[in-house]
Structures are given as C-alpha cells and as structure tokens.
Amino acid sequence: MRLPTRMIRTMVSLVVVGTLCIGMMGAGAAPEYAKWGQIAVKETQQRYQADIIDYLHVGRTYLSANKAEEKFKLWIRTKDGSEFGVYVYLQFNPAHDTEYTIRYERVG
C-alpha cells in the first residue's frame, strides 16, 4: 500500500520538528539558537510550500551591540519532488531576543 504524498510530507515535517524538540529537551537547557531554528523551519516551510528534510545550525554572528544574526542551512523538498538547500538568516536584537528580520538564499 502506498501512502499519499501529502501524508508522507506531513510525517517528515513532524519528524524534523520533533527531532528539534527532542534534541533540545534531551540536552537539558535549550541552546540559544533553538527559538530561531523553529522560526527558520516554520517560515521556510511557508515560503516554499515544502518539507524540511534536513537542518543545520551554521552559527551566530554579532553584527553590532544590538544586532545578531543566526544562520541555518535547510534542505527542502518541494511538492514537485525537487530538492535544494536554503540558507536562512535571522537578524534580531540579542538583548531582547525579539524583533527579527529574515532573508533566504537558495543554494544547489
């Protein structure tokens, strides 16, 4: 029996998000980037109408005293089956941990 494509995409998305959550819980305190990783996954799924099949936190860069940037690389699969990477950059004020902007850079 073959599962419908939509069901498979939903299951893969749940596994990715679940893995993020379990990884954060299992390590005790969540890493500083956890909140931004969840936002990166959610926003990228919405922007590309695609499933996230791999996730990597590249790192944080401090751009100024009141601006930091988290960088993630996500590998996505679109509804038509194509796959490619997307760098996701989230800029925010680290003192307040809010007020972010997001930009995407497609690779591959």
VMD Tcl script that draws the C-alpha trace (Angstrom):
set ca {
  {0.00 0.00 0.00}
  {1.39 3.38 -0.99}
  {0.81 6.34 1.31}
  {-0.45 9.60 -0.19}
  {2.32 12.13 -0.86}
  {0.72 14.72 1.40}
  {0.68 12.28 4.30}
  {4.37 11.47 3.75}
  {5.27 15.19 3.66}
  {3.36 15.79 6.87}
  {5.07 12.87 8.60}
  {8.54 14.04 7.50}
  {7.82 17.58 8.73}
  {6.65 16.23 12.09}
  {9.78 14.11 12.41}
  {12.05 17.11 11.70}
  {10.24 19.37 14.18}
  {10.03 16.54 16.72}
  {13.74 15.85 16.38}
  {14.46 19.52 17.04}
  {12.27 19.47 20.14}
  {13.65 16.17 21.48}
  {17.21 17.33 20.87}
  {16.54 20.49 22.82}
  {14.85 18.65 25.71}
  {17.42 15.86 25.89}
  {20.33 18.25 26.23}
  {18.87 19.95 29.29}
  {18.68 23.65 28.60}
  {17.79 24.55 25.03}
  {20.61 26.12 23.01}
  {20.40 29.85 22.39}
  {19.52 29.33 18.75}
  {16.60 26.91 19.38}
  {13.89 29.58 19.19}
  {15.34 30.92 15.93}
  {15.69 27.42 14.47}
  {12.00 26.76 14.98}
  {11.15 30.08 13.32}
  {13.51 29.31 10.42}
  {11.84 25.93 9.82}
  {8.29 27.29 10.05}
  {8.90 30.34 7.86}
  {10.81 28.34 5.22}
  {8.04 25.73 5.03}
  {5.52 28.50 4.44}
  {7.63 30.43 1.95}
  {8.47 27.46 -0.27}
  {5.39 25.32 0.47}
  {7.82 22.48 1.03}
  {9.02 19.94 3.56}
  {12.21 20.37 5.53}
  {14.24 17.18 5.20}
  {17.48 18.33 6.86}
  {18.50 21.08 9.28}
  {21.85 22.57 10.27}
  {22.61 25.46 12.60}
  {25.59 27.17 10.99}
  {26.21 29.73 13.72}
  {25.60 33.12 15.26}
  {27.32 36.32 14.22}
  {27.18 39.55 16.23}
  {26.79 42.39 13.75}
  {26.72 45.18 16.34}
  {25.95 45.72 20.02}
  {22.23 45.42 19.37}
  {22.08 43.15 16.31}
  {22.92 39.46 15.93}
  {22.30 37.01 13.11}
  {21.59 33.28 13.29}
  {22.35 31.30 10.13}
  {20.74 27.96 9.29}
  {21.01 25.69 6.28}
  {17.83 23.79 5.50}
  {17.42 21.15 2.81}
  {13.91 21.15 1.42}
  {11.76 19.04 -0.87}
  {9.04 20.80 -2.86}
  {5.67 19.37 -3.85}
  {7.01 18.50 -7.31}
  {9.82 16.45 -5.73}
  {12.73 18.82 -6.38}
  {15.26 19.28 -3.59}
  {17.60 22.15 -2.80}
  {19.27 23.94 0.06}
  {18.27 27.26 1.56}
  {20.38 29.39 3.86}
  {18.10 31.19 6.30}
  {19.39 34.30 8.06}
  {17.51 35.69 11.05}
  {18.61 39.07 12.40}
  {17.43 40.16 15.84}
  {18.27 42.18 18.91}
  {20.05 39.74 21.28}
  {19.29 41.88 24.34}
  {15.53 41.44 23.81}
  {15.61 38.22 21.75}
  {12.79 39.62 19.61}
  {12.09 41.81 16.60}
  {13.59 39.74 13.84}
  {14.00 40.02 10.11}
  {14.51 37.04 7.86}
  {16.15 36.51 4.49}
  {16.72 33.45 2.33}
  {19.49 32.39 -0.03}
  {18.77 29.39 -2.23}
  {21.71 27.07 -3.00}
  {22.07 23.98 -5.16}
}
mol new
graphics top color blue
foreach p $ca { graphics top sphere $p radius 0.5 }
foreach p [lrange $ca 0 end-1] q [lrange $ca 1 end] { graphics top cylinder $p $q radius 0.2 }
display resetview
